[in-house]
Amino acid sequence: MSRTYEMQQSCPIARTLDVIGDRWTMLVVRDLLRGRTRYSDLLTSCAGISPNLLSDRLKTLEQHELVERVFYNDHPPRAEYRLTEKGAALGPAMRALFAWGERYAPRPAVEAT
């Protein structure tokens, strides 16, 4: 499932963006790295994401073998999402993005009331 970066396929960054560059995807990975594994926890943590979009992002991550779905209940079927070794390998990059954001994209000041 290639995207608009077709002319950039020799670039590893462009190929990575084809997998995790959609809106919300990196935040889902962030939460999985933090140990949130259940759909409802991910939905709460990614406040603002729609249920359909979260499902779509998880399916995409599964297709690219970054996430696996593990059922923990049969009736009704309930699953947890876990990062695969391939998905967990994003950890250092996510930590680097966190550090960059802390340094160069600080939180807006909270107005006193």
N, C-alpha and C positions, 0 to 999 in steps of 0.2 A: 504494500500500500504506500506508494511513493507520493510525495507532495510536490510543491512548487519549487523545490530545491534541485530539480533534475539536473541542471547545469552545474551543480555544486557537489555531485556525488563522489568526487575524488576527495572531498573534505570531510574528515571524521566528525567535525562539529555539525555540519549540515546533516549528515546521516544520523547523528544522535538526536537532533531536533526532529527528524522524521518520526522518531519513536517517542520522545518525551516532551516535545515542544508545544503540544496543545495546551490551551488554558486549563488550569487546575491539575494537570497531570503531575507536575513536580510537587505540588502541595499534597497530593495523595501519596506519592512516594515518601515525602517528608514524614507524614503521619505513620506510614507503615514502618519506617525506620525508627520511629518513636515507640513502636509497639502497639499501635492501635490496629486491631486486626478485624474487627467486626464492622459490617456495613453501617450499622446505626452509629457506631463511634466515629467512623470516617465522615459520615454525613453531618454529624454534630460539629466535628473538628473543622471541617471545611465549610464553615458557615457561609451560606450564600450559593452553594452549588445545588443544582436541582438533582433529585433522585435519578432521573433519566441520564443526566450527564455523568454522574458518579458511576452509574452502571456501565456507561459507554467507556469511560476512562479505565475502569477495572478490566473490562473485556479486552481493550487494546493492550493493556499491560500484560494480560494473560497470553494474548496472541504472540506477543514478542518475548514471551517466556521470562518476564521480569517478576511476575506474580503468579502464585498458584492458589487455587481455591481448595480448601480442605473442609469437608463436611464434618460437623460435630453433632448433628442431630438429624435423624431420619424423618420423623413425623412431628411437625412439619420440617421439611428440609432447611437446614441452617448451615451457613458456611462462614468460615474465616478466610481472610486473605493474608497470605504470607509472601514476603519477598523470597525469590529464589536466590541462588548464589549470584547469578547475573544481576538481579535487581539490587541486592545488597552491595554490590560493587559500586553503585552510585553514591554510597555513603560519603567517601572523601570529597567528591565533587559537591555534594549538598552541604557539607560542612564548610567548604571553601566559599560557597555562595552565601551561607549564613554569616561567615566572618566578614565578607565584603559588604553585605547589607548592614551589619552592625557598624562598620567603619564609615561607609560612604553614603548610606541611605538611612540615616537615623530616623527614629520614630518622630512624628510631628509632636510638637509641644502640646500638652493638654492645657486648655484654657481654664483658669480658675473661675469659679462662679460666685 
